[in-house]
Amino acid sequence: MRNLFYFYRILDRSRLGQQREHSLNGAGMAFSSLLLIAVSIALSSTAQVLLKMGMSTTRIQLALVDGGIAALLAIATSPAIILGLASFGASAIVWLLVLSRIDVSQAYPFVALGIAITAAAGHLLLGEALPALRIVGIVAILVGVIAVARS
């Protein structure tokens, strides 16, 4: 956690008393803000893949059939699920840093990039199908994100 805040301090070019970055400042979003957004999205997408990997294990699938406490214990002790939840937590912390720097209306559409990254990771790492219509939808999302980023 301390390293994360050190990372943020390195990226943060502003000093105390200066205003945070604004979306309509004429120069676009600072590189450091884009980097923080990318880190948050990557951590969130990683979390999704890890959670899916954990929930797909034979051990958890069998425990889910049995239900009850056995299922909860199997889920709570799965290394992939623990790492996935930790990744989500780290993503949330980085996202808070993003929100401290830019307008939420400009930052939040970037979260949609996670859809494209997670779909690609699911396809490449988990062998999930990626039909043409889904790809068209992802491209539409990416076009929207680009439009918001340039506004």
ZAKOLZA-265252 format. One record per residue (C-alpha): chain; residue number from 1; x, y, z. Coordinates in steps of 0.25 Angstrom, whole numbers, plus 5000, padded with zeros to 4 digits. Layout:
<sites>
+-------+------+------+------+------+
| chain | resi |   xx |   yy |   zz |
+-------+------+------+------+------+
|     A |  NUM |    X |    Y |    Z |
...
+-------+------+------+------+------+
</sites>
This chain:
<sites>
+-------+------+------+------+------+
| chain | resi |   xx |   yy |   zz |
+-------+------+------+------+------+
|     A |    1 | 5000 | 5000 | 5000 |
|     A |    2 | 5011 | 5010 | 5003 |
|     A |    3 | 5018 | 5007 | 4990 |
|     A |    4 | 5005 | 5010 | 4983 |
|     A |    5 | 5004 | 5024 | 4990 |
|     A |    6 | 5019 | 5026 | 4986 |
|     A |    7 | 5016 | 5023 | 4972 |
|     A |    8 | 5005 | 5033 | 4972 |
|     A |    9 | 5014 | 5044 | 4978 |
|     A |   10 | 5024 | 5041 | 4967 |
|     A |   11 | 5013 | 5043 | 4956 |
|     A |   12 | 5006 | 5055 | 4963 |
|     A |   13 | 5012 | 5068 | 4957 |
|     A |   14 | 5004 | 5077 | 4965 |
|     A |   15 | 5007 | 5083 | 4978 |
|     A |   16 | 4999 | 5087 | 4991 |
|     A |   17 | 4990 | 5098 | 4988 |
|     A |   18 | 4989 | 5096 | 4973 |
|     A |   19 | 4976 | 5092 | 4967 |
|     A |   20 | 4974 | 5078 | 4962 |
|     A |   21 | 4974 | 5076 | 4947 |
|     A |   22 | 4961 | 5079 | 4939 |
|     A |   23 | 4955 | 5073 | 4927 |
|     A |   24 | 4953 | 5086 | 4920 |
|     A |   25 | 4967 | 5091 | 4922 |
|     A |   26 | 4970 | 5092 | 4907 |
|     A |   27 | 4982 | 5083 | 4908 |
|     A |   28 | 4975 | 5070 | 4910 |
|     A |   29 | 4977 | 5060 | 4921 |
|     A |   30 | 4991 | 5059 | 4927 |
|     A |   31 | 4999 | 5047 | 4924 |
|     A |   32 | 5000 | 5043 | 4939 |
|     A |   33 | 4985 | 5043 | 4940 |
|     A |   34 | 4984 | 5034 | 4928 |
|     A |   35 | 4994 | 5025 | 4934 |
|     A |   36 | 4987 | 5024 | 4947 |
|     A |   37 | 4974 | 5021 | 4939 |
|     A |   38 | 4981 | 5010 | 4931 |
|     A |   39 | 4987 | 5004 | 4944 |
|     A |   40 | 4973 | 5004 | 4950 |
|     A |   41 | 4966 | 4997 | 4938 |
|     A |   42 | 4977 | 4987 | 4937 |
|     A |   43 | 4976 | 4983 | 4952 |
|     A |   44 | 4961 | 4982 | 4950 |
|     A |   45 | 4962 | 4973 | 4938 |
|     A |   46 | 4972 | 4965 | 4944 |
|     A |   47 | 4963 | 4963 | 4956 |
|     A |   48 | 4952 | 4958 | 4947 |
|     A |   49 | 4960 | 4948 | 4940 |
|     A |   50 | 4966 | 4943 | 4954 |
|     A |   51 | 4952 | 4942 | 4960 |
|     A |   52 | 4947 | 4934 | 4947 |
|     A |   53 | 4959 | 4925 | 4948 |
|     A |   54 | 4956 | 4922 | 4963 |
|     A |   55 | 4942 | 4920 | 4962 |
|     A |   56 | 4944 | 4910 | 4950 |
|     A |   57 | 4953 | 4900 | 4958 |
|     A |   58 | 4948 | 4886 | 4960 |
|     A |   59 | 4949 | 4888 | 4975 |
|     A |   60 | 4940 | 4900 | 4975 |
|     A |   61 | 4930 | 4895 | 4965 |
|     A |   62 | 4928 | 4882 | 4974 |
|     A |   63 | 4927 | 4891 | 4986 |
|     A |   64 | 4916 | 4899 | 4980 |
|     A |   65 | 4908 | 4886 | 4977 |
|     A |   66 | 4909 | 4883 | 4992 |
|     A |   67 | 4906 | 4897 | 4995 |
|     A |   68 | 4906 | 4903 | 5009 |
|     A |   69 | 4918 | 4905 | 5017 |
|     A |   70 | 4927 | 4896 | 5009 |
|     A |   71 | 4925 | 4905 | 4997 |
|     A |   72 | 4928 | 4918 | 5005 |
|     A |   73 | 4941 | 4912 | 5010 |
|     A |   74 | 4945 | 4907 | 4997 |
|     A |   75 | 4943 | 4921 | 4991 |
|     A |   76 | 4949 | 4928 | 5003 |
|     A |   77 | 4962 | 4919 | 5002 |
|     A |   78 | 4964 | 4919 | 4987 |
|     A |   79 | 4977 | 4926 | 4984 |
|     A |   80 | 4972 | 4931 | 4970 |
|     A |   81 | 4960 | 4937 | 4977 |
|     A |   82 | 4968 | 4944 | 4988 |
|     A |   83 | 4977 | 4950 | 4978 |
|     A |   84 | 4965 | 4954 | 4970 |
|     A |   85 | 4959 | 4961 | 4981 |
|     A |   86 | 4973 | 4968 | 4985 |
|     A |   87 | 4974 | 4973 | 4971 |
|     A |   88 | 4960 | 4979 | 4972 |
|     A |   89 | 4964 | 4986 | 4985 |
|     A |   90 | 4976 | 4991 | 4978 |
|     A |   91 | 4968 | 4996 | 4966 |
|     A |   92 | 4959 | 5003 | 4975 |
|     A |   93 | 4970 | 5010 | 4982 |
|     A |   94 | 4977 | 5015 | 4969 |
|     A |   95 | 4963 | 5019 | 4964 |
|     A |   96 | 4961 | 5028 | 4976 |
|     A |   97 | 4974 | 5035 | 4972 |
|     A |   98 | 4969 | 5037 | 4958 |
|     A |   99 | 4956 | 5043 | 4964 |
|     A |  100 | 4965 | 5053 | 4972 |
|     A |  101 | 4971 | 5058 | 4959 |
|     A |  102 | 4960 | 5059 | 4948 |
|     A |  103 | 4945 | 5060 | 4947 |
|     A |  104 | 4937 | 5047 | 4949 |
|     A |  105 | 4930 | 5050 | 4936 |
|     A |  106 | 4943 | 5049 | 4928 |
|     A |  107 | 4949 | 5038 | 4936 |
|     A |  108 | 4938 | 5028 | 4937 |
|     A |  109 | 4936 | 5025 | 4922 |
|     A |  110 | 4950 | 5020 | 4922 |
|     A |  111 | 4945 | 5008 | 4931 |
|     A |  112 | 4938 | 5003 | 4919 |
|     A |  113 | 4952 | 5000 | 4913 |
|     A |  114 | 4952 | 4989 | 4924 |
|     A |  115 | 4941 | 4982 | 4916 |
|     A |  116 | 4950 | 4981 | 4904 |
|     A |  117 | 4962 | 4977 | 4912 |
|     A |  118 | 4954 | 4966 | 4920 |
|     A |  119 | 4948 | 4960 | 4907 |
|     A |  120 | 4961 | 4959 | 4900 |
|     A |  121 | 4968 | 4953 | 4913 |
|     A |  122 | 4956 | 4943 | 4914 |
|     A |  123 | 4958 | 4939 | 4900 |
|     A |  124 | 4973 | 4938 | 4901 |
|     A |  125 | 4975 | 4932 | 4915 |
|     A |  126 | 4962 | 4925 | 4917 |
|     A |  127 | 4958 | 4920 | 4903 |
|     A |  128 | 4945 | 4928 | 4903 |
|     A |  129 | 4937 | 4930 | 4891 |
|     A |  130 | 4938 | 4944 | 4884 |
|     A |  131 | 4927 | 4945 | 4874 |
|     A |  132 | 4927 | 4955 | 4863 |
|     A |  133 | 4915 | 4963 | 4869 |
|     A |  134 | 4922 | 4964 | 4882 |
|     A |  135 | 4934 | 4970 | 4875 |
|     A |  136 | 4926 | 4980 | 4868 |
|     A |  137 | 4920 | 4984 | 4882 |
|     A |  138 | 4934 | 4985 | 4888 |
|     A |  139 | 4938 | 4994 | 4876 |
|     A |  140 | 4926 | 5003 | 4878 |
|     A |  141 | 4930 | 5004 | 4893 |
|     A |  142 | 4944 | 5008 | 4889 |
|     A |  143 | 4940 | 5019 | 4879 |
|     A |  144 | 4931 | 5025 | 4891 |
|     A |  145 | 4943 | 5025 | 4900 |
|     A |  146 | 4952 | 5032 | 4890 |
|     A |  147 | 4941 | 5042 | 4888 |
|     A |  148 | 4940 | 5045 | 4903 |
|     A |  149 | 4955 | 5045 | 4904 |
|     A |  150 | 4956 | 5056 | 4894 |
|     A |  151 | 4945 | 5065 | 4899 |
+-------+------+------+------+------+
</sites>
